[in-house]
Amino acid sequence: MDINTLRSIVTVVAFTVFIAIVLWAYSDRSKAAFDRAARLPFDEEDDETGYGERK
């Protein structure tokens, strides 16, 4: 096995991992968790430091 074969294998594995991450990110099961995370900055209450939503 020469270096070019190894490079090809690493490229194919990296591309496969990339496709898997994209499919996971756009799956319906992840949508609810991402929607909750997107609302977090707006759902925070005032804390002791004075930062947060003002009333």
C-alpha positions, 0 to 999 in steps of 0.5 A: 500500500503506497501513500496515494492509496492511503490518501484515497482511503482517508478522503473517502472516509472523511467524505462519508463522515461529512455526509453522515453529519449532514444527514443527521443535522437535517433529520427530523429527529434533530429538528426539535432539539435544534429548535429548542436550542435556537430559542435559548437566548430568548428564554433566559431570565434575569440572573444575578449578574444583571445580564439577561432579558430586561423587563 
